[in-house]
Amino acid sequence: MWLLLALLALGLLQDAIAVTTAMASKVNLSRSEGHPRSRFPLAIRIAPAGDPALDAAARRAVEDWNTLGRATLGTTIFTDAKGPDAAVVVIIEPADASALMGQTFVTADATGVITLPVRIVVAQPRPRGQTPAEVILYQVLAHELGHALGLPHTSDPRSLMCCIDGSIDFGDPAQREAYVEARRHPSVASVREQLAEHYERFSRDHP
């Protein structure tokens, strides 16, 4: 109870609830999954959200992953699907209070190579607290695209791929502030080290 009162006093309660829900995706990754370098860029198709601001946020999430991919892996990660087939399919559905804000359906073969296509479902967001709907959509979609690349959750509150269940101590002001700030201003660049390490390890097993 004291934590809820503290968050309320700081004006962070609504945002904390919103971003906790937004990042509550469930995905079964063992840290060994990935895509062979020859697959990149992955053809991606994103269903229109029906709102120009949300569509722009979705495009920005993809563009930011591409910027990070070129800087970290030396390759563009995603490209628009030109035909009927896509390696990554993103569906934006009406919000359901009982459902997750985002979910990635990803499987891999016995060697860890991710099976295509990867399907991502994102709930149409609404503004929450001080966080606009387009920021929530960016955060959720960018996070799920990380899962589509094989990245699991982390315990770093500043990371887009946060968080492992129970890893954040909201009683610690520094952790709480880092977590809320990262949800209000999500950045794909926050996973630079995780992406580099993940694909360095994956490439050793899949030359």
ABEGO torsion letter per residue (X at the ends): XAAAAAAAAAGAAAAAAAAAAAAABBBBBAGABBBBAAAOBBBBBBBBAGBAAAAAAAAAAAAAAAAAAAAAAGBBABBBBABABBABBBBBBBBBAABBABBBBBBBBAAGBBBOBBBBBBBBBBBBEABBAAAAAAAAAAAAAAAAAGBBBBABAABAAOBBBGABBAABAAAAAAAAAAAABBBAAAAAAAAAAAAAAAAAABX
